[in-house]
Amino acid sequence: MSYATRAALVERFGEAEIGQLEHEGVSYAQILEDTDALINGYLARSYQIPLKKPSALLVGWACDIARYKIRSRTMRGSDALSDDVRKRYEDVLKQLKDAADGTLLLELDETPSETNNALTRVSGRSDPAVFTADKGLFGWK
């Protein structure tokens, strides 16, 4: 099951826009598959993918990504990409990165995978080296 569907695209962007893009010969199957792969690539670090019950936020992200990809593959190519479409796509990528890093938590019925659990991530920082070649243990207590 794809995160985005034709019905979801129509709901968000209207029948007129989606119909026009279909008239230009866009293949939804490949674009929706690419969209899922992109999303899963980001979320695989923190969630068990594919997500069985994507949240409304995730479906919205998938629709924005799919819209960007659809418009870029039409006969008009990059001319079909408005600033709004491009900005929404870039914003989604930033949000996906935040979700992958655990900064933004998705409200899902599923729990994060145990091997890729964003809640158990460990990071740290250490002080600069105390020992140097010329000082040895000088000053150590």
Salt bridges, closest charged atoms under 4 A:
GLU15 OE2 - ARG6 NH2 2.82
GLU17 OE2 - ARG67 NE 2.80
GLU17 OE2 - ARG71 NE 3.03
GLU22 OE2 - ARG6 NE 2.53
GLU24 OE2 - ARG76 NH2 3.38
ASP34 OD2 - ARG73 NH2 3.01
ASP64 OD1 - ARG88 NH2 3.01
ASP91 OD1 - LYS87 NZ 2.94
ASP101 OD1 - ARG45 NH2 2.54
ASP101 OD2 - LYS97 NZ 3.28
ASP109 OD2 - LYS53 NZ 3.81
